[in-house]
Amino acid sequence: MEWTIKEENELKEKYFSCVNLRELEIHLNRSVRSIKQKAARLGLSRGRAPINKPKNKKHRNIIDKKYYENNKKRI
């Protein structure tokens, strides 16, 4: 099924906002997969959630130690 220009414009407007993809799915009557693929073809990106990874192993050890100290009664 072809995308109309109206649907593409709505996708461009709403894809960047905080609109849930499930809401777009219902509004556009398209699957989430279809919406993501079309957005990729149009060059749209929602960005990614930041990953809270430590920078190095030493930093990870410090975090683990703090976690253990704070939660050793539960562990």
C-alpha angles and dihedrals in degrees: 000000000000123000115239121224088247091055092047091051092049090050091050091050098045104031095079095045124084091265110138114243089233089060090050089049091057095040095049095033090231133120120260088243091053091049093050092048093049091047090052091050089051091049094247121149131182093199125236133273112256116259113224096214118152116247096237145355094269091055090048090053091052091051092047091050092051090048091050093048092050095045106030093115091059095043 
